[in-house]
Amino acid sequence: MDVAAVLVSRVLGERSATAALLTAHAIAPDTVIAVALNEIAARDGEVALFLDDIHVLTETGIAELQRIIDNAPNNLRLVIAARGPTRLHLARLRNADAVLEVDDAALAISFKQLNEMVAELSVPALSLAEARDLWSRSGGWVAAVRLLVRNRPPPNRTSGSTGAFAIIGRDLQEYFEEELLSGLSDEARGALDVMLIPNRLEHGLMLELSADPQAPLHIQEYLMHGLLKRNPFGPEVTYTTVPLLLDVVAVKSFVDTEERASLHRRSCGWFEKRGNFALAASHAMDSGDSQRAVALIERCGFDMISRGEVLRLQAWLDRFSISDLQPHPTALLAVAWALALLYRLDEAEKLLTALDTTFKCDLANFAGHERNLTALRIMIASMRDDFRQGSALGRSWKRRWPESHDWFSNVVDNSLAFCLAHEGAPIEGRMALERAYLPSYYETSPYGALYGRCILGLIDLRDGQVRHAETHFNWALKHAERDMSAQSTGTVMAAGLLAGALYERNETGKVTQLIESYAWSLHAHLFTDARFQAYRAKARNLSNNGQYRAAITVLENVLDAGPAVRLPRVRVDVLCEKVVISVMHHDTRMAAAYVRALSELSGTITDDDRLAPYLEAAVHGSQAHLYIALGAPERALELLRRAARLDLSDGWNLRALHWAVLGVSALNALGRTDLAIRLLRRLIRQAAGNGIVRTFVDGGHAIQAVLDMMHARGMAPRGRREAMLVQQLRETFDPSLAEPEFDEKNSLAQPGNALTEREIELVHFVRAGLTNRQIAEQLDVSENTVKWHLKNVFEKVNVRRRADLTNIDLA
């Protein structure tokens, strides 16, 4: 009857039949709503009916709403919002593609949108640390972002250990009280902060802590109000909470400190009995029992690390001292591993020193941990770019423990391969990672396999085999997205490396999508090479679009991630990139400053350091690039020869190709056209089939001029691959040379060739950069269904690639 009254007042009018029935006596509600729906059906145009808070309806109310849905005419659009399962039967509508369901996870904003929202709120810009904290605490939940920003503490106010937005302000407290908690019964509200004590909201434990026979009913209330969501996976019934609920409830908790510690001790015992030592240790921490926590970490630390739960282990590190850990060398070693994996290498090595002291007094314990301890030293050496030490220790480790196939051996394989490649032995490095291709390897050690494939991709990338590198990075990204979270370190690492390969392949649109899809700044501890490849690709894209200052700023972000990137090699790479971008924008003054900075780095590196020839090549090549820009190409040629020779001898083939392309520019500027043409043809022959495109394109107008001269002289490329590369380069330099993908006879306007509404919706999702899996989630269909629809779309509009869908006319 309420719905009918609203329809009368807003749509049907007081003279409608529905209005007359509302004033009559003893008319059944079913009759009233049936007449209202018939009157809507007779109207021209659509009517939208918005129904909020459906989760509070009783069973009778749900049944009445179901009748409205089942009998709704085609021109009635129902928009329904609920904080939990609605108990409505929608299978028929789903089958007919007549319902669009949006999950709350789909409404979460991205990290990029977070910064845009903060800007719209007219508050001071966030620091990187504040943005990370705001993102992690809000979970992308719009209300949480707005309210936390509104309650942002002033700059001179300490924010506590949980981050810059730890303070729960009055606005946020009132929002929860009025919008989310107000409908709870007093009994459910009183039990809430007790049942939210566990770090993992497991149904049985929540009931035990509550000790209330009405606890199951309370949990149902929380679900109905959207405070909890049941997790769909796992053998046990567990829940997740609305973002910030734990913080808000803690502010007005009815549980005193002593009782809270007691609840944590009970939770610790619960999880310990069930073999979940990580959660048990977390509760031991919260109860203040650091000795029990350390004993539990000794039992679970390495399992946590091998499962990728490093961040959780990191959160405990500041809550106990080295003296607490020293009686427990296994726990001390696990913490050292966690620190090293987060690039806190100095702190990890301090713990290793403490372990050496401990083991001197306990040689039997040392024998049991020697393999583990040496594996950690090998990984730290590779992370510090100490390739000589890492490869020597790695080879020795493999000789001593050849049959080892656990997580530590995976780390050694990855670290050894990385060191060998940078030592100039890429073939041996690839052999060290042979098992990374095996499906069984991924099943037993997913993180080891992900890192292994990424390192294989890096070896191929430096070797100039960009297609092979792209395959490795794609594999890693696909598996990380499928089996880990979308913003896990493994996922973001693979995405960053893939961005670098795709940029070289000239897939700049895909690069932009990758960069914008992940919260890069959340991962200060990200694998250094992944961070550099991602930001380099982004900087080059910005530079190509004329955004010089923005490009330089992005490169500086590479070096603004804490101890993870304090490596000379990364500083060399960043300075080289700054030279390239400065020259692109004719800023020779800044380019000269960056070349000087490169030269000054030479004083910090000894001649026997493996980085010395790498830096020397960078100095020669960058200086030559500057000479070309200053109009002195004759001074550049010899420097470029030296740079290319140094890089080729160490296996840096892709960078050597970059110096050679600059050589083409120098020869062309000197008027030595025949030599320039011969050199460019040789380089194209070398690059064809390997996916190398952008190195030539970024050579600029000089490369275009030499290509045009080759074409004018009728110099046909040798073979199909060379011909394809030459055509791709010419089309990139001059888009008018590209053949149209389709003409008017393939237009969507042709009879029988029109896309359906669902297919048009699919095209919009593809243009937005969504993967097949993400589209399937949006449409609540299987991934195979999406692929089938896409195949039909490709056939209808006569295209072969997803990228081509950006050009079709949907009008």
C-alpha positions in Angstrom: 0.0 0.0 0.0 2.9 2.4 0.7 4.3 1.6 -2.8 0.8 2.3 -4.4 0.6 5.6 -2.4 3.9 6.8 -3.7 3.0 5.8 -7.3 -0.2 7.8 -7.0 1.5 10.9 -5.6 4.5 10.9 -8.1 3.3 9.2 -11.2 -0.4 8.2 -11.6 -2.1 11.3 -10.0 -5.1 11.7 -7.7 -7.7 10.9 -10.4 -6.2 7.5 -11.2 -8.0 4.2 -10.4 -5.3 3.4 -8.0 -6.0 6.6 -6.0 -9.7 5.7 -5.9 -8.9 2.2 -4.5 -6.6 3.7 -1.8 -9.5 5.7 -0.4 -12.0 2.8 -0.5 -12.5 0.4 2.3 -11.7 -3.3 2.5 -9.8 -3.4 -0.8 -7.1 -6.1 -0.7 -3.5 -4.7 -1.2 -2.9 -7.2 -4.0 -5.8 -5.7 -5.9 -4.5 -2.1 -5.4 -1.0 -2.9 -6.6 -2.3 -4.9 -9.6 -4.3 -1.9 -10.7 -1.3 0.4 -10.2 0.9 -1.8 -12.3 -1.7 -2.0 -15.1 -2.0 1.9 -15.1 1.8 2.1 -15.3 1.8 -0.3 -18.3 -0.7 1.9 -20.1 1.6 5.0 -19.8 4.0 6.2 -22.4 7.7 6.1 -21.3 9.4 4.4 -18.4 8.8 4.7 -14.7 11.6 4.0 -12.2 10.7 2.9 -8.7 13.5 3.1 -6.1 13.2 0.8 -3.1 15.9 1.2 -0.4 16.8 -0.9 2.7 15.1 -4.1 1.5 17.1 -6.0 4.0 14.8 -4.8 6.8 11.6 -6.3 5.2 9.9 -9.1 7.0 9.0 -12.4 5.2 5.6 -10.9 4.4 7.1 -7.8 3.0 9.5 -9.8 0.8 6.6 -11.9 -0.5 4.7 -8.7 -1.5 7.7 -7.2 -3.2 8.2 -10.5 -5.1 4.6 -10.1 -6.5 5.5 -6.6 -7.7 8.6 -7.9 -9.4 6.8 -10.8 -11.0 4.0 -8.7 -12.4 6.0 -5.6 -13.3 5.2 -4.3 -16.8 8.1 -3.8 -19.3 8.2 0.0 -18.8 8.7 -0.3 -15.0 12.3 -0.2 -13.8 12.9 -1.4 -10.3 16.0 -0.2 -8.5 16.5 -2.1 -5.3 19.2 -1.6 -2.6 19.9 -3.9 0.3 22.8 -4.5 2.7 22.6 -8.2 2.5 20.9 -11.1 0.7 17.3 -10.1 -0.2 15.7 -13.6 -0.3 14.1 -12.5 -3.6 13.7 -15.1 -6.4 15.3 -13.6 -9.5 16.4 -16.7 -11.5 13.9 -16.0 -14.3 15.0 -12.4 -14.7 18.7 -13.4 -14.6 18.0 -16.0 -17.3 16.4 -13.4 -19.5 19.2 -10.9 -18.9 16.6 -8.6 -17.4 18.4 -7.8 -14.1 21.6 -6.0 -13.5 23.1 -6.9 -10.1 25.9 -4.7 -8.7 27.8 -6.1 -5.7 29.2 -3.7 -3.1 32.7 -4.7 -4.1 32.0 -3.3 -7.6 31.2 0.1 -6.0 34.6 0.4 -4.3 36.7 3.1 -5.8 40.2 2.4 -7.2 43.4 3.9 -5.8 43.4 6.5 -8.7 39.8 7.5 -7.9 40.8 7.8 -4.2 43.1 10.7 -5.1 40.5 12.2 -7.4 37.8 12.1 -4.6 40.2 13.7 -2.1 40.8 16.5 -4.6 37.0 17.0 -5.0 36.6 17.3 -1.2 38.8 20.5 -1.3 41.2 19.3 1.4 45.0 19.5 1.3 46.7 16.9 -0.8 47.6 13.7 0.9 51.2 12.5 1.3 52.1 9.1 0.0 51.9 7.6 3.5 48.5 9.2 4.1 47.1 7.9 0.8 48.3 4.4 1.6 46.8 4.5 5.1 43.5 5.9 3.8 43.2 3.3 1.1 44.0 0.4 3.4 41.6 1.5 6.1 38.7 2.4 3.9 38.9 -0.6 1.5 37.8 1.8 -1.3 34.4 2.2 0.5 33.2 5.7 -0.5 31.5 6.7 2.8 34.6 5.6 4.7 36.9 7.7 2.4 34.7 10.8 2.8 34.3 10.5 6.5 38.0 9.7 7.2 39.2 12.7 5.1 36.7 14.9 6.9 38.1 13.8 10.2 41.7 14.1 9.1 43.8 15.2 12.1 45.8 18.4 11.7 49.5 18.1 10.6 50.9 18.7 14.0 48.8 16.0 15.7 50.2 12.6 16.3 48.1 9.9 14.6 49.1 6.8 16.6 50.6 3.6 15.4 47.8 2.7 12.9 48.4 5.5 10.5 47.4 9.1 9.7 43.7 8.4 9.8 43.5 6.4 13.0 41.3 8.9 14.8 37.6 8.2 14.7 35.9 11.5 14.6 32.4 12.5 15.6 31.0 12.5 12.0 32.2 8.9 11.5 30.8 7.7 14.8 27.4 9.4 14.1 27.3 7.9 10.6 27.6 4.4 12.0 25.2 5.0 14.8 22.5 6.5 12.5 23.0 4.5 9.3 24.4 1.1 10.3 23.9 0.4 14.0 20.6 2.1 14.7 18.4 -0.8 13.6 20.1 -3.4 15.8 18.4 -4.7 18.9 20.0 -3.7 22.2 21.1 -7.3 22.8 22.8 -7.5 19.4 24.5 -4.2 19.9 25.7 -5.3 23.3 27.2 -8.5 22.0 28.8 -6.9 18.9 32.1 -5.8 20.3 32.6 -9.1 22.0 31.9 -11.1 18.8 34.2 -8.9 16.8 37.2 -9.7 19.0 38.6 -12.5 16.7 41.1 -11.5 14.0 39.3 -14.0 11.9 35.5 -13.9 12.4 34.9 -17.6 12.6 31.3 -18.5 13.4 31.9 -21.0 16.1 34.4 -18.8 17.9 32.1 -15.8 17.8 29.4 -17.9 19.5 31.8 -19.2 22.1 33.0 -15.7 23.0 29.5 -14.4 23.2 28.3 -17.2 25.5 24.8 -16.0 24.7 22.0 -18.4 23.5 20.7 -15.6 21.2 24.1 -15.1 19.5 23.0 -16.9 16.2 20.1 -14.5 16.0 22.4 -11.6 16.6 24.7 -12.7 13.8 21.6 -12.8 11.5 20.9 -9.2 12.5 24.4 -8.2 11.6 24.1 -9.9 8.2 20.7 -8.3 7.5 22.1 -4.8 8.3 25.1 -5.4 6.1 27.6 -5.2 9.0 28.9 -8.6 8.1 29.3 -10.5 4.9 29.7 -14.3 4.9 32.8 -15.5 3.0 31.8 -17.9 0.3 35.0 -20.0 0.4 36.6 -22.3 2.9 35.3 -25.2 5.0 34.6 -23.0 8.0 31.9 -20.3 8.2 33.7 -17.0 8.4 32.7 -13.3 7.9 34.2 -10.0 6.9 33.1 -6.7 8.3 32.1 -3.3 6.8 35.3 -1.2 6.6 36.0 0.7 9.8 33.4 -1.2 11.9 36.0 -2.6 14.2 37.5 0.9 14.8 34.1 2.5 15.4 32.9 -0.2 17.8 36.2 -0.1 19.7 35.5 3.6 20.5 32.3 2.8 22.3 33.2 -0.6 23.5 31.5 -2.1 26.5 34.5 -4.4 27.1 37.1 -3.2 29.5 40.9 -3.8 29.0 41.1 -6.9 31.3 38.1 -8.6 29.7 39.4 -7.8 26.2 42.8 -9.5 27.1 40.9 -12.5 28.4 38.9 -12.8 25.2 42.1 -12.6 23.1 43.6 -15.4 25.3 40.5 -17.6 24.7 40.7 -16.9 20.9 44.4 -17.7 21.0 43.6 -21.1 22.5 40.8 -21.7 20.0 43.0 -21.2 17.0 46.0 -23.1 18.5 43.9 -26.2 19.1 42.9 -26.1 15.4 46.5 -25.7 14.2 46.1 -22.1 13.0 49.2 -20.9 14.8 49.4 -17.6 12.9 46.0 -16.4 14.2 46.8 -17.8 17.6 50.0 -15.8 17.6 48.1 -12.6 16.6 45.7 -13.1 19.6 48.6 -13.8 21.9 50.0 -10.4 20.8 46.8 -8.6 21.4 46.5 -10.2 24.9 49.9 -8.9 25.8 51.5 -12.3 26.1 54.6 -11.8 23.9 56.3 -14.9 25.1 53.5 -17.1 24.0 53.3 -15.2 20.7 57.0 -15.8 20.0 56.6 -19.5 20.7 53.7 -19.6 18.2 55.7 -17.7 15.6 58.4 -20.3 15.9 55.8 -22.9 14.8 54.2 -20.9 12.0 56.6 -18.2 10.8 58.0 -20.1 7.8 54.6 -21.4 6.8 53.3 -17.8 6.8 56.2 -16.6 4.6 55.8 -19.4 2.1 52.1 -18.6 1.8 52.9 -14.9 1.2 51.6 -13.7 4.5 54.6 -11.4 5.0 52.7 -8.2 5.8 50.8 -9.8 8.7 54.1 -11.0 10.2 55.6 -7.5 9.6 52.7 -6.0 11.7 54.0 -7.9 14.7 57.6 -7.0 14.4 57.5 -3.8 16.5 55.7 -5.5 19.4 58.5 -7.6 20.8 62.2 -7.1 21.3 65.3 -9.0 20.0 65.8 -10.2 23.6 62.3 -11.9 23.4 63.3 -13.6 20.2 66.8 -14.8 21.0 65.7 -17.9 23.0 63.7 -18.9 19.9 66.1 -18.9 16.9 63.5 -20.3 14.5 61.2 -17.3 15.3 64.1 -14.9 15.0 65.0 -16.4 11.6 61.4 -16.2 10.4 61.3 -12.5 11.4 64.6 -11.9 9.5 63.0 -13.5 6.4 60.0 -11.2 6.7 62.1 -8.1 7.0 64.2 -9.1 4.0 61.2 -9.8 1.9 60.0 -6.3 2.7 63.4 -4.9 1.6 64.2 -3.9 5.2 67.6 -5.4 4.6 69.6 -3.5 7.2 67.2 -4.7 10.0 67.3 -8.3 8.6 71.1 -8.4 8.7 71.1 -7.1 12.3 68.9 -10.2 13.2 71.4 -12.4 11.3 74.2 -11.0 13.4 72.1 -11.8 16.5 71.6 -15.4 15.1 75.3 -15.8 14.6 75.9 -15.0 18.3 73.1 -17.4 19.3 74.4 -20.3 17.1 78.0 -19.9 18.4 76.7 -21.1 21.7 74.5 -23.8 20.1 76.2 -25.6 17.2 73.6 -28.3 17.1 70.8 -25.7 16.5 73.0 -24.1 13.8 73.3 -27.3 11.9 69.5 -27.5 11.8 69.1 -24.0 10.5 72.2 -23.7 8.3 70.4 -24.4 5.0 67.7 -21.9 5.8 70.1 -19.3 7.0 72.3 -19.5 3.9 69.3 -19.3 1.7 68.4 -16.0 3.4 71.9 -14.6 2.9 71.7 -15.6 -0.9 68.4 -13.7 -1.2 69.7 -10.6 0.6 72.8 -10.6 -1.7 70.6 -10.7 -4.8 68.4 -7.9 -3.4 71.4 -5.7 -2.8 72.7 -6.4 -6.3 75.7 -8.2 -4.9 75.6 -10.6 -7.8 79.1 -12.0 -7.3 78.4 -13.0 -3.7 74.9 -14.2 -4.5 75.9 -16.4 -7.4 78.9 -17.9 -5.5 76.7 -18.7 -2.4 73.9 -20.0 -4.6 76.1 -22.4 -6.5 77.6 -23.7 -3.2 74.1 -24.1 -1.7 72.9 -26.1 -4.7 75.9 -28.4 -4.4 75.4 -29.0 -0.7 71.7 -29.6 -0.9 70.9 -30.8 -4.4 67.8 -32.8 -3.5 66.1 -29.9 -1.7 62.7 -29.0 -3.2 61.0 -26.8 -0.6 60.3 -23.1 -0.3 63.9 -22.2 0.6 65.2 -24.0 -2.5 62.7 -22.0 -4.6 64.1 -18.8 -3.2 67.7 -19.9 -3.9 66.8 -20.8 -7.5 65.2 -17.4 -8.1 68.0 -15.5 -6.4 70.7 -17.5 -8.2 69.1 -17.0 -11.6 68.7 -13.3 -11.0 72.4 -13.0 -10.0 73.7 -15.2 -12.9 71.8 -13.1 -15.4 73.4 -9.9 -14.1 76.7 -11.6 -14.0 76.5 -12.1 -17.7 75.4 -15.8 -17.7 71.7 -15.6 -18.7 71.7 -19.2 -20.1 72.9 -20.6 -16.8 70.3 -18.4 -15.1 67.5 -19.8 -17.2 68.6 -23.3 -16.4 68.4 -22.6 -12.7 64.7 -21.9 -13.2 63.7 -24.8 -15.4 61.1 -26.1 -13.0 59.3 -22.8 -13.0 57.5 -24.1 -16.2 56.1 -27.1 -14.4 52.5 -27.0 -13.3 53.4 -29.0 -10.2 55.8 -26.3 -9.2 53.1 -23.7 -9.1 50.8 -26.0 -7.2 53.3 -26.5 -4.4 54.9 -23.1 -4.4 52.8 -20.4 -6.0 54.9 -17.4 -4.9 58.1 -19.2 -5.9 56.7 -19.9 -9.4 55.4 -16.4 -9.8 58.8 -14.9 -8.9 60.5 -17.5 -11.1 58.5 -16.7 -14.2 59.0 -12.9 -13.6 62.8 -13.4 -13.3 62.8 -15.5 -16.5 60.9 -12.6 -18.1 63.4 -10.1 -16.9 66.2 -12.2 -18.4 64.4 -12.3 -21.7 63.7 -8.6 -21.6 67.4 -7.6 -21.0 68.2 -10.1 -23.8 65.9 -8.4 -26.2 63.4 -11.3 -26.4 60.4 -9.1 -25.6 57.8 -11.5 -26.8 59.1 -14.3 -24.6 59.2 -11.8 -21.7 55.6 -10.7 -22.3 54.5 -14.4 -22.2 56.2 -14.9 -18.8 54.7 -11.7 -17.3 51.3 -12.5 -18.7 51.4 -15.9 -17.1 52.4 -14.5 -13.8 49.7 -11.8 -13.8 47.0 -14.2 -14.8 47.8 -16.7 -12.0 48.3 -14.0 -9.4 45.0 -12.3 -10.2 43.2 -15.7 -10.2 44.7 -17.2 -7.0 45.7 -14.1 -5.0 44.1 -10.7 -4.4 43.9 -8.2 -7.1 46.3 -5.9 -5.2 48.7 -8.5 -3.8 52.4 -7.9 -4.2 52.7 -10.8 -6.6 49.9 -9.3 -8.8 51.3 -5.8 -8.8 54.8 -7.1 -9.5 53.7 -9.0 -12.6 51.6 -6.1 -13.8 54.6 -3.7 -13.5 56.9 -6.0 -15.4 54.2 -6.6 -18.1 53.8 -2.8 -18.5 57.5 -2.6 -19.4 57.2 -5.4 -22.0 54.0 -4.0 -23.5 55.5 -0.5 -23.8 58.4 -2.0 -25.9 55.8 -3.8 -28.0 54.2 -0.3 -28.6 50.9 -1.4 -26.8 50.7 2.0 -25.1 47.0 1.8 -24.4 47.4 -1.4 -22.5 50.2 0.1 -20.6 47.9 2.9 -19.4 45.3 0.4 -18.3 47.8 -1.7 -16.4 49.2 1.3 -14.6 45.8 2.7 -13.6 44.5 -0.7 -12.5 46.7 -1.2 -9.5 47.6 0.7 -6.3 51.3 1.0 -6.9 52.1 3.2 -4.0 50.7 0.7 -1.6 53.7 -1.5 -2.4 56.8 0.4 -1.2 58.5 -3.0 -0.8 57.7 -4.0 -4.4 60.4 -5.9 -6.4 62.7 -3.1 -7.6 62.8 -4.1 -11.3 59.0 -4.2 -11.4 58.7 -0.7 -9.9 61.2 0.6 -12.4 59.6 -1.0 -15.4 56.1 0.2 -14.5 57.1 3.8 -13.8 59.4 3.9 -16.8 56.6 2.9 -19.1 54.3 5.5 -17.5 56.9 8.2 -17.8 57.5 7.4 -21.5 53.7 7.5 -22.2 53.5 10.9 -20.4 56.5 12.2 -22.3 55.0 11.0 -25.7 51.9 13.0 -24.8 53.9 16.2 -24.2 53.8 16.0 -20.3 57.5 16.5 -19.7 57.4 17.6 -16.0 54.9 14.9 -15.1 57.2 12.3 -16.7 60.2 13.4 -14.7 58.1 13.4 -11.5 57.0 9.8 -12.2 60.6 8.7 -12.5 61.5 10.4 -9.2 58.7 8.3 -7.7 60.8 5.2 -8.5 63.4 6.5 -6.0 60.8 7.5 -3.4 59.9 4.1 -2.0 62.2 3.7 1.0 65.1 1.3 1.2 63.7 -0.9 -1.6 65.3 1.3 -4.3 68.5 2.6 -2.8 70.5 0.5 -5.3 73.1 2.1 -7.5 71.7 0.1 -10.5 68.3 1.7 -10.1 69.7 5.1 -9.8 71.7 4.6 -13.0 68.5 3.4 -14.8 66.5 6.4 -13.6 69.1 8.9 -14.5 69.4 7.4 -18.0 65.7 7.7 -18.5 65.7 11.3 -17.3 68.4 12.0 -20.0 66.2 10.4 -22.7 63.0 12.3 -21.7 64.9 15.6 -21.3 66.4 15.3 -24.8 62.9 14.4 -26.2 61.7 17.7 -24.9 64.9 19.6 -26.0 65.9 20.5 -22.4 69.6 20.0 -22.9 70.4 21.9 -19.7 68.7 19.3 -17.5 70.0 16.5 -19.7 73.5 17.7 -19.1 72.8 17.8 -15.3 71.6 14.2 -15.4 74.7 13.1 -17.3 76.9 14.8 -14.7 75.0 13.0 -12.0 75.7 9.7 -13.8 79.4 10.5 -14.0 79.5 11.3 -10.3 78.2 7.8 -9.5 81.3 6.4 -11.0 83.2 7.5 -7.9 81.1 5.3 -5.7 81.7 2.1 -7.5 85.0 0.1 -7.6 86.5 -1.2 -10.8 85.9 -4.8 -9.9 82.2 -4.2 -9.2 79.9 -5.9 -11.7 78.0 -2.7 -12.0 81.1 -0.8 -13.2 80.8 -1.7 -16.9 77.0 -1.2 -16.7 77.5 2.4 -15.4 80.3 3.1 -17.8 78.0 2.2 -20.8 75.3 4.4 -19.3 77.7 7.3 -19.0 79.0 6.9 -22.6 75.6 6.4 -24.1 73.9 9.2 -22.3 76.7 11.6 -23.1 76.5 10.6 -26.7 72.7 11.2 -26.7 73.3 14.7 -25.3 76.0 15.4 -28.0 73.5 14.5 -30.8 70.9 16.8 -29.2 73.5 19.6 -29.1 74.3 19.2 -32.8 77.7 17.5 -32.3 77.0 14.0 -33.7 80.6 13.4 -34.7 81.5 13.3 -31.0 78.8 10.7 -30.3 79.7 7.9 -32.6 82.7 6.5 -30.7 81.0 6.8 -27.3 78.0 4.9 -28.7 80.3 2.1 -30.0 81.9 1.8 -26.6 78.5 1.7 -24.8 77.1 -0.9 -27.2 80.2 -3.1 -26.9 80.1 -3.0 -23.1 76.4 -3.9 -22.9 76.7 -6.7 -25.5 79.6 -8.3 -23.6 77.4 -8.4 -20.4 74.2 -9.5 -22.2 72.3 -6.2 -22.0 71.2 -6.7 -25.6 68.1 -4.5 -25.5 70.0 -1.5 -24.1 72.8 -2.1 -26.6 70.2 -1.9 -29.3 69.1 1.5 -27.9 72.7 2.8 -28.3 72.8 1.4 -31.8 69.6 3.2 -32.8 71.1 6.5 -31.5 74.0 5.6 -33.8 71.6 5.6 -36.7 70.5 9.1 -35.7 74.2 10.3 -35.4 75.1 8.9 -38.8 72.0 10.5 -40.4 72.9 13.9 -38.9 76.4 13.6 -40.3 75.0 13.0 -43.8 76.4 9.5 -43.9 73.1 8.2 -45.2 74.2 4.9 -46.7 75.9 3.8 -43.4 72.7 4.9 -41.5 70.5 2.8 -43.8 72.8 -0.2 -43.5 72.9 0.0 -39.8 69.2 0.4 -39.4 68.5 -2.6 -41.7 70.8 -4.7 -39.6 69.1 -3.6 -36.4 65.6 -4.3 -37.8 66.8 -7.8 -38.9 68.0 -8.4 -35.3 64.7 -7.0 -33.7 62.2 -8.6 -36.1 60.2 -11.3 -34.4 61.4 -10.4 -30.9 58.7 -7.8 -30.3 61.1 -4.8 -30.2 59.3 -1.7 -31.6 59.4 1.2 -29.2 63.2 1.4 -29.1 63.1 2.4 -32.8 60.0 4.7 -32.5 61.6 6.6 -29.6 64.6 7.3 -31.9 62.4 10.0 -33.2 62.3 11.8 -36.6 65.8 10.7 -37.6 64.7 7.0 -37.6 61.6 8.0 -39.6 63.7 9.9 -42.1 66.0 6.8 -42.7 63.0 4.5 -43.0 61.5 6.9 -45.6 64.8 6.8 -47.5 64.9 3.0 -47.5 61.3 3.0 -48.9 62.2 5.6 -51.5 65.1 3.5 -52.7 62.9 0.5 -53.0 64.9 -1.5 -50.3 62.4 -4.2 -49.5 62.8 -5.9 -46.1 64.0 -9.5 -46.0 61.3 -11.8 -44.9 57.8 -11.5 -43.5 58.8 -10.5 -40.0 61.1 -7.7 -41.1 58.4 -6.5 -43.5 55.8 -6.4 -40.6 58.2 -4.5 -38.3 59.0 -1.9 -41.0 55.4 -1.4 -41.8 54.5 -1.1 -38.1 57.2 1.5 -37.6 56.2 3.5 -40.6 52.5 3.5 -39.6 53.5 4.6 -36.0 55.5 7.5 -37.4 52.8 8.4 -39.9 49.3 7.0 -39.1 48.0 8.0 -42.5 50.1 5.0 -44.0 48.0 2.5 -42.0 45.4 0.6 -43.9 41.8 1.0 -42.5 40.7 -1.9 -40.4 37.2 -2.0 -42.0 35.2 0.0 -44.4 31.5 1.1 -44.8 30.4 -2.3 -46.1 31.3 -3.7 -42.7 29.6 -0.9 -40.8 27.2 -1.7 -38.0 24.5 0.1 -39.9 24.2 -2.8 -42.4 21.1 -5.1 -42.0 21.7 -8.2 -40.0 25.0 -6.8 -38.6 23.7 -4.8 -35.6 24.9 -5.5 -32.2 22.5 -6.5 -29.5 22.1 -4.5 -26.3 24.2 -7.1 -24.4 26.9 -7.0 -27.0 27.1 -3.2 -26.9 27.4 -3.4 -23.1 30.2 -5.9 -23.6 32.0 -3.5 -26.0 31.8 -0.8 -23.4 33.4 -3.1 -20.8 36.2 -4.0 -23.2 36.8 -0.3 -23.9 37.0 0.3 -20.2 39.9 -2.2 -20.1 38.2 -5.0 -18.2 39.4 -8.6 -18.6 37.1 -11.4 -19.6 37.0 -12.6 -16.0 36.1 -9.1 -14.7 33.4 -8.8 -17.4 32.0 -12.1 -16.4 31.8 -11.0 -12.8 30.0 -7.8 -13.8 27.4 -9.6 -15.9 27.1 -12.6 -13.5 27.9 -15.1 -16.3 30.7 -17.5 -17.0 34.0 -16.5 -18.6 33.2 -18.9 -21.5 30.0 -17.0 -22.1 31.9 -13.7 -22.4 34.3 -15.3 -24.8 31.4 -16.6 -27.0 29.8 -13.2 -27.0 33.1 -11.5 -27.9 33.6 -13.9 -30.8 30.2 -12.9 -32.2 31.1 -9.2 -31.8 34.4 -9.7 -33.7 32.6 -11.4 -36.5 29.8 -8.8 -36.8 32.2 -5.8 -36.9 35.0 -7.6 -38.8 37.8 -7.0 -36.3 40.4 -9.4 -34.9 41.6 -7.8 -31.7 40.1 -6.3 -28.6 42.0 -3.1 -29.2 40.2 -2.6 -32.6 36.8 -2.3 -30.7 37.8 1.2 -29.7 37.4 2.3 -33.3 33.9 0.9 -34.0 30.9 3.2 -34.1 28.2 2.1 -31.7 25.7 4.7 -32.9 
